[in-house]
Amino acid sequence: MKILRLLLAVLFLASAGHAVAAPSPLISGDPQEVPLKGMVTMVDIGAKACIPCKMMIPVIESLSAEYEGRAGIVFIDVWKNPKEAEKFGIRAIPTQIFYDKDGKEVMRHEGYFSKEEIIKVLTKLGVQ
């Protein structure tokens, strides 16, 4: 019994320092004020249920964490918020819209967009 308690105590203490970071509210799917002021911004407009959109989820989550503070990575779910599709003039989902640091739209892409290709665009826009 003492061994079991000791083992449980060790496991508890070992796990205490490993908190999982909460995802950014910018990728919650809720409408956002975009582009982010003074920052290169990529907006992924899609839905959490469409097949190519589902493929984008890990890409967006990864980019959001990697580029935090250097570029705005935003996800808006237009099935939950249909007026957003109209606001952005969306014809297909997913659509990625890129803005430069001055807030000017510089590129659109429709469909799945790989992490590597997104990184190329962000780099071209000056994000380190």
Secondary structure, DSSP 4 states (H G I P E B T S, - for coil): -HHHHHHHHHHHHHHHT-PPPPPPGGGSBS----SPTTS-EEEEEE-SSSHHHHHHHHHHHHHHHHTTTTSEEEEEETTT-HHHHHHHT-SSSSEEEEE-TTS-EEEEEES---HHHHHHHHHHTT--
